[in-house]
């Protein structure tokens, strides 16, 4: 059973369990499949990428590391960092070999990242140890010079969902025929006995001209010589056709491990559970891919001296941001509990730090610094206090 990459090189299509050949392009023509792949790949590529220095268990952000220019700016002369990360994710979702990119080094430092078409950069796996040996064309390349994001299972999600996608393709094709004359006629013309063949042909020609032409909608039906029209209604199997199509959307969502409402299955989506579905999308779908991609970057982008000291991190906050009122309440609570200082809270809002904002103080109980004990003494009465205020 060849994998998807070899089949694509040879121009072959792999058949699903129902006998329908499903290539990668056939699968991508199914809206639920293309939507799922686009949703995951663009969500990952849209996150901010950071390089951090590890010191004593604490990660300190680094803003001048050359790897940042490759991941945030231009990976090479024709590809941006966003496009590179997105392509690696797309390849990992559709190809059994995963998503790969070659790291071009000059004097030991990475200067560009190149994502080749499938079949150009490939690998062979040792069956005993699982060690991967890479080749770029006919030239062997070091494993540390390859960014490689493997799918979680022996095959890609698209390959494993080929049967479900094949059913969706069959339903799409049937839907295309259903609304044409090839699938089921809208009705039948019944003629009385004894009508000649010539008269029947004339009635059929007149019917097609007045009711089957492109601009024939809404015309009045005129029948001759006792002819009758009987409409054909949908039976129970036809009525379940839409239910079958909806079920395939849910099946494809399960294959890619994303909540079904995120690719259009909104029957059970409500305002109350939409936020929960977003958290599930981050926790159960994106987080494993992000961990794998961070590990692939850490292994391939840093030198031997930098390994373990520098790490690549994706900022997940963009996917967990709530509305402004909720965020303000949470930030205020964290500052009041002295978990964050005001400047850290301002950083969450994208605001610059302010003077004195690095102290961990509770603004609800902390006395301002310019308050003195000379104003009101304990012996002052409320009336004296009011007079002093005046």
PEVENNOR-V753857 format. One record per helix or strand. SS is the DSSP state (2 for helix, 1 for strand). FROM is the first residue (numbers start at 1). TO is the last residue. If there is no record, write none. Layout:
ss:from:to
SS:FROM:TO
SS:FROM:TO
This chain:
ss:from:to
2:4:10
1:14:15
1:21:22
2:24:28
2:31:46
1:49:55
1:58:62
2:66:73
1:74:76
1:79:80
2:81:94
1:99:106
1:109:114
1:121:125
1:132:136
1:139:141
2:143:145
1:146:149
2:157:160
2:162:178
1:187:190
2:197:211
1:228:231
2:236:239
2:241:256
2:260:263
2:274:301
1:307:307
1:310:314
2:317:320
2:324:336
2:342:348
2:382:389
